Amino acid sequence: MAYKPQYGPGTSKVAEVRRNQMNPNVKLEKIRSVTDEDIVLIMGHRAPGQAYPSAHPPLAEQGEPDCPIRKIVKPTEGAKAGDRVRYIQFADSMLNGPSQPYQRTYLECYRFRGIDPGTLSGRQIVECRERDLEGYARELIETSIFDPATTGIRGATVHGHSLRLAENGMMFDMLQRCILDKDGVVKYIKDQVGVPLDRKVAVGKPMDAAWLKANTPMFHSLVGTSFRSDSEYVAYVQRIHALRTKYGFMPKEA
Amino acid sequence: MTESTYPQLRIVPTRFLNPETTEILLEKICTLDGIRRLVLNGPNLPATVPYGPARGTVNDNSLRRVIKVCGEDYLLHVQVGAILLELEDASVIPLVKAACDEVFADKFPYGITEGTYMRSNMTTTDYAKYGIVDDKRILGMSDPKSKQRPIILQGTK
């Protein structure tokens, strides 16, 4: 019988959202559209329209050594062209944000190739070749794992994921990279490290509270689904905890 | 540390306040008789970008602006998350609650609790920063690293 990954335990809506986000066979729901230029502007690694700067000659030109691994693993487009490695970093509000750092890393590892994710408590960074990154960033921004108000694209000075929201529902950002404009659309006025942009970059309207509650992969006893309401999840975590405590890195059930 | 002889309050709204709402709330609270000290708490909004490649760039932020409190200009450089108050006596508490009810009625819930939130005795850090101080009201109000001084509002008495 072929192995079928389960992605995670749990019977709650949160557990289901987690599994769906991680499962590469489930297509993430597209909610908004952003242009290539918008993505390039928000990330701020190169000017829109500029050719991709390269870190090394294209693989076809530089002559690859005879290596069995290189025959098995096909390079991504960015690696083939010798692009630089660049990053995008997200901060997700704990108040029903549509993704969270660990979840992002899991889903990126299942869905994307040639990436190097970095997971921290309040932010998650993903590094990869520049042209691959732009494609991945598009998926991360346009789909249901992004909410303009409770997710921030923040390269530096990320503080805010665990704080209360502002009066207008936006997550705290000391650099105010994005604003909720008068037309109800969230617009980036600075790139991810805080350099002001020449024009506002719209990333869509904030999702409402009901949608966020139904699409968050985070348990929250006050504003969302409580962890203890999912007894299967609790039992699973307790089991892993017990196994690790008793047997260290060689868990064996009695 | 001895307990303050003056009652202290902490107002915690469920959302961070805009400067506009802060202005409205302070206008109501600061016109009450019997407020000794007031601290606006919240995460800092720096004047320049503190970290990263854009370090040193001016940080344009509509939430960092000068607000008017009882006719005095005050640079609000935090996004207000909590307001600490020290009162002359407990009779002011209902008046503060009424002012908060009025401001937050059509916005979002808030919590108000009585306790000890500001020091009334000196710590070593206070001594290092201020030396010997005659006016004890400054204690427990400011961040020792902050260069901004508190403003003194003329009372209504």
Chai-1 contact restraints between the chains, C-beta under 6 A:
chainA,res_idxA,chainB,res_idxB,connection_type,confidence,min_distance_angstrom,max_distance_angstrom,comment,restraint_id
A,A156,B,Y51,contact,1.0,0.0,6.0,A-B,restraint_1
A,A156,B,G52,contact,1.0,0.0,6.0,A-B,restraint_2
A,T157,B,Y51,contact,1.0,0.0,6.0,A-B,restraint_3
A,R164,B,R15,contact,1.0,0.0,6.0,A-B,restraint_4
A,R164,B,F16,contact,1.0,0.0,6.0,A-B,restraint_5
A,L165,B,R15,contact,1.0,0.0,6.0,A-B,restraint_6
A,A166,B,F16,contact,1.0,0.0,6.0,A-B,restraint_7
A,E167,B,R15,contact,1.0,0.0,6.0,A-B,restraint_8
A,E167,B,N18,contact,1.0,0.0,6.0,A-B,restraint_9
A,F172,B,P43,contact,1.0,0.0,6.0,A-B,restraint_10
A,M174,B,L45,contact,1.0,0.0,6.0,A-B,restraint_11
A,L175,B,N59,contact,1.0,0.0,6.0,A-B,restraint_12
A,Q176,B,N61,contact,1.0,0.0,6.0,A-B,restraint_13
A,V193,B,G52,contact,1.0,0.0,6.0,A-B,restraint_14
A,V193,B,P53,contact,1.0,0.0,6.0,A-B,restraint_15
A,V193,B,A54,contact,1.0,0.0,6.0,A-B,restraint_16
A,G194,B,V49,contact,1.0,0.0,6.0,A-B,restraint_17
A,G194,B,A54,contact,1.0,0.0,6.0,A-B,restraint_18
A,V195,B,A54,contact,1.0,0.0,6.0,A-B,restraint_19
